[in-house]
């Protein structure tokens, strides 16, 4: 989802108090509020395609799929994000008894927007890497068939790229598979040449 930084310095507690009363969502990165803009057609369709496929595959198991309304806290940096898709297994852990800030995601998926692509690939990923529970991080392009899949191997993250509709993305931590054909179902790409 697109976002715009607002130069406001707050404590994590001030952010949460403000965010829980807000009409619109904002992320919180190292003391600064980052307002979130609306998403494009491609962005929302891809998000629903992935979350729907994961829901079906995880049904009856001890995992739940959440879309962009479930906030995740990167504890070591006291930063808060709204991933496009987050999967948690076993018992979810929350920051407090409001139950809207997840601490133990196992999979996070971000659908890239032109305005946030660099931030999602570099900055946000560095925050997410601090989550001990996180095993897989996936970046999905909305402008072309292109997925970057990062899998944790102890302290290292191994990247793999997928660029063909025939490819299948295996999420080993939750034993699920997503075909790129399903991820990009009903998406028409615009040729900018």
C-alpha positions as CSV (number, residue, x, y, z in Angstrom):
1,X,0.0,0.0,0.0
2,X,1.3,3.5,-0.8
3,X,2.4,5.7,2.1
4,X,3.6,9.2,2.9
5,X,5.9,10.1,5.8
6,X,4.8,12.8,8.2
7,X,7.5,14.4,10.3
8,X,6.1,13.8,13.7
9,X,8.2,12.3,16.5
10,X,6.1,10.2,19.0
11,X,6.7,7.5,21.5
12,X,5.4,4.0,20.7
13,X,2.7,4.5,23.4
14,X,1.6,7.8,21.9
15,X,1.4,6.2,18.5
16,X,-0.7,3.3,19.7
17,X,-3.1,5.7,21.5
18,X,-3.5,7.9,18.5
19,X,-3.7,5.0,16.0
20,X,-6.4,3.2,17.9
21,X,-8.6,6.3,17.7
22,X,-7.7,7.2,14.1
23,X,-10.0,6.9,11.1
24,X,-7.2,6.2,8.7
25,X,-4.2,3.8,9.2
26,X,-0.6,4.9,9.8
27,X,2.5,2.9,10.2
28,X,5.2,3.9,12.8
29,X,8.9,3.7,12.0
30,X,11.4,4.7,14.7
31,X,9.3,7.5,16.2
32,X,7.8,8.8,12.9
33,X,4.3,8.3,11.6
34,X,3.9,7.1,8.0
35,X,0.4,7.7,6.6
36,X,-1.0,5.0,4.4
37,X,-2.7,5.8,1.1
38,X,-5.2,3.7,-0.7
39,X,-4.2,0.7,-2.9
40,X,-4.6,0.2,-6.6
41,X,-6.9,-2.3,-8.3
42,X,-4.0,-4.7,-9.0
43,X,-2.8,-4.4,-5.4
44,X,-6.1,-5.3,-3.9
45,X,-6.8,-8.2,-6.3
46,X,-3.4,-9.7,-5.7
47,X,-3.8,-9.4,-2.0
48,X,-7.2,-11.1,-2.1
49,X,-5.9,-13.8,-4.5
50,X,-3.1,-14.7,-2.1
51,X,-5.1,-14.5,1.1
52,X,-7.9,-16.6,-0.4
53,X,-5.5,-19.3,-1.5
54,X,-3.8,-19.4,1.9
55,X,-7.1,-19.4,3.8
56,X,-8.2,-22.5,1.8
57,X,-4.9,-24.3,2.3
58,X,-4.7,-23.5,6.0
59,X,-8.4,-24.2,6.9
60,X,-8.6,-26.7,9.7
61,X,-5.0,-26.1,10.8
62,X,-3.5,-24.0,13.6
63,X,-2.7,-21.0,11.4
64,X,-4.7,-17.9,10.5
65,X,-4.3,-15.5,7.6
66,X,-4.8,-11.7,8.1
67,X,-4.9,-9.0,5.6
68,X,-3.8,-5.4,5.9
69,X,-5.8,-4.5,9.1
70,X,-3.6,-6.6,11.4
71,X,-0.8,-4.5,12.8
72,X,2.6,-6.2,13.4
73,X,5.2,-4.8,15.9
74,X,8.9,-5.1,15.2
75,X,9.8,-5.2,18.9
76,X,13.5,-4.4,18.8
77,X,12.9,-1.2,16.8
78,X,9.5,-0.3,18.4
79,X,8.1,0.1,14.8
80,X,4.6,-0.9,13.7
81,X,3.5,-2.0,10.3
82,X,0.4,-3.2,8.5
83,X,1.6,-6.0,6.2
84,X,-0.6,-6.8,3.2
85,X,-0.8,-10.4,4.4
86,X,0.4,-12.0,7.6
87,X,0.2,-15.6,8.7
88,X,0.4,-16.6,12.4
89,X,0.5,-20.2,13.6
90,X,-0.2,-21.8,16.9
91,X,-1.3,-19.2,19.5
92,X,-1.0,-15.6,18.4
93,X,0.8,-13.3,20.8
94,X,-0.3,-9.7,21.1
95,X,1.3,-6.6,22.5
96,X,-1.5,-6.0,25.0
97,X,-5.1,-6.9,25.7
98,X,-6.5,-4.9,22.8
99,X,-5.5,-7.8,20.5
100,X,-4.7,-5.7,17.5
101,X,-0.9,-5.7,17.4
102,X,0.6,-9.1,16.5
103,X,4.1,-10.1,17.8
104,X,4.7,-13.5,16.3
105,X,4.0,-13.7,12.5
106,X,5.5,-16.7,10.7
107,X,5.0,-15.3,7.1
108,X,4.7,-11.7,5.9
109,X,3.7,-10.8,2.4
110,X,3.9,-7.3,0.9
111,X,2.4,-6.4,-2.5
112,X,4.7,-3.7,-3.8
113,X,3.4,-0.2,-4.7
114,X,5.5,2.2,-6.8
115,X,5.7,4.6,-3.9
116,X,6.8,2.1,-1.2
117,X,8.8,-0.5,-3.2
118,X,12.2,0.5,-2.0
119,X,11.0,0.9,1.6
120,X,9.4,-2.6,1.6
121,X,12.5,-4.2,0.1
122,X,15.1,-2.6,2.3
123,X,13.9,-0.7,5.4
124,X,10.7,-2.7,6.3
125,X,12.5,-6.0,5.7
126,X,15.3,-5.0,8.0
127,X,12.7,-4.4,10.8
128,X,10.8,-7.6,10.0
129,X,14.1,-9.6,10.2
130,X,14.2,-8.8,13.9
131,X,11.1,-10.9,14.5
132,X,12.3,-14.2,15.9
133,X,9.1,-15.9,14.7
134,X,9.3,-14.8,11.1
135,X,10.4,-17.5,8.7
136,X,9.4,-16.2,5.3
137,X,9.1,-12.7,3.7
138,X,7.6,-12.4,0.2
139,X,7.5,-9.3,-2.0
140,X,5.0,-9.4,-4.9
141,X,5.1,-7.0,-7.8
142,X,1.8,-5.6,-9.0
143,X,3.2,-4.3,-12.3
144,X,4.7,-7.6,-13.7
145,X,4.9,-11.3,-12.8
146,X,7.7,-11.1,-10.3
147,X,8.0,-12.4,-6.7
148,X,11.0,-12.2,-4.4
149,X,10.8,-14.9,-1.7
150,X,13.1,-14.7,1.4
151,X,13.5,-17.8,3.7
152,X,15.2,-17.7,7.0
153,X,18.1,-20.1,7.4
154,X,19.3,-19.5,11.0
155,X,20.6,-15.9,10.9
156,X,20.7,-15.6,7.1
157,X,17.9,-14.9,4.6
158,X,18.0,-16.9,1.3
159,X,16.4,-15.1,-1.6
160,X,14.6,-16.8,-4.6
161,X,12.9,-15.0,-7.5
162,X,9.9,-16.2,-9.5
163,X,9.1,-14.6,-12.9
164,X,6.9,-17.1,-14.8
165,X,3.2,-17.8,-14.4
166,X,4.1,-21.5,-14.4
167,X,6.2,-21.1,-11.3
168,X,5.0,-22.3,-7.9
169,X,6.0,-20.6,-4.7
170,X,6.4,-23.0,-1.8
171,X,5.9,-21.6,1.7
172,X,7.8,-24.3,3.6
173,X,7.1,-22.8,7.1
174,X,3.3,-23.3,6.7
175,X,3.4,-26.1,4.1
176,X,1.5,-24.2,1.4
177,X,2.0,-23.7,-2.3
178,X,0.9,-20.7,-4.4
179,X,1.0,-20.8,-8.1
180,X,1.9,-17.5,-9.8
181,X,-1.0,-18.1,-12.1
182,X,-3.3,-18.0,-9.1
183,X,-1.5,-15.0,-7.5
184,X,-1.9,-13.0,-10.7
185,X,-5.4,-14.3,-11.6
186,X,-7.5,-11.5,-13.2
187,X,-4.5,-9.1,-13.5
188,X,-3.8,-7.4,-16.8
189,X,-0.5,-5.7,-17.0
190,X,-0.1,-2.4,-18.9
191,X,2.8,-2.3,-21.5
192,X,4.6,1.0,-20.9
193,X,6.6,0.8,-24.1
